[in-house]
């Protein structure tokens, strides 16, 4: 397994006001046997306010074990008050083009590249699935390659900007003053076409953060447009289940490289290089655990209840892997 850090943007290509030295990147998980394999770009969630460690490394390991060459995308987020607009979509578009452009070197079948997004990362992955043709790349090297995923896994995804939206994600993405055209564009169920790639969706009925209706809306749009899809709705489970394993429950997420933008921001805050106060910086650091604090997310009783739901929900990766195998076979 090779943990290469791959910068998405080169010097002069990337600008985001709250970056403070951050440049979006991928971390690779590549088999060293040189066998040609399908590729997977993992897109963690985090309400477009952060890139969640719980949906990065451990997810990459799962699909690596399943035979994929995998990349975790650490994309631009909005931890303060600078609306992202299309920057995350540009990030994921460049990431897919970059993987496809290096397919031979990375031992990847360029016709079998999937994206796997969680929550707001699911919104970002689905955004690429429906809006890929809108996103141009000014770099002539990468612009020559398709940014259309060949398949997508959408895990408890934010989909709509309408009644069932996740408001915090939409505010982080578009700002408080988003106009109707922007909101319409990011209500993804309205933009599914027959050219949308095949999608595997899963969610729990009791998701308290992103209503289950989000995945229903996208699944119904796929059905209407004739897009191949699978849709699994589990009876119980909290939001953010990631792999729904004991490792996830015990918060054993590996190195938190997904938090780099937040770390650079808070460092800049504490040096007095931002418009934000040291108190705001300390709040962000504590909320993300970057101040060294480690707190239990759930009390023992809640944790045990969650553990019970894992027995049902924990099958989703194998279901997704089987579904992807079928897609690759049918594409031949």
TARAHU-V612258 format. One line per field, one symbol per residue. ss: DSSP state (H for helix, E for strand, - for the rest). Layout:
BEGIN
ss: ???
END
This chain:
BEGIN
ss: -E--EEE-----------------EEEEEE------EEEEEEE---------HHH-HHHHHHHHH---EEEEEE------------HHHHHHHHHHHHHHH-HHHH-EEEEEEEEEEE-HHHHHHHHHHHHHHH-----HHHH-------EEEEE-----------HHHHHHHH-----HHHHHH--HHH-------EEEEEEE--------HHHHHHHHHHHHH---EEEEEE-----------HHHH-------HHHHHHHHHHHHHH-------HHHHHHHHHHH-----------HHHHHHHHHHHHHH--HHHHHHHHHHHHHHHH-
END
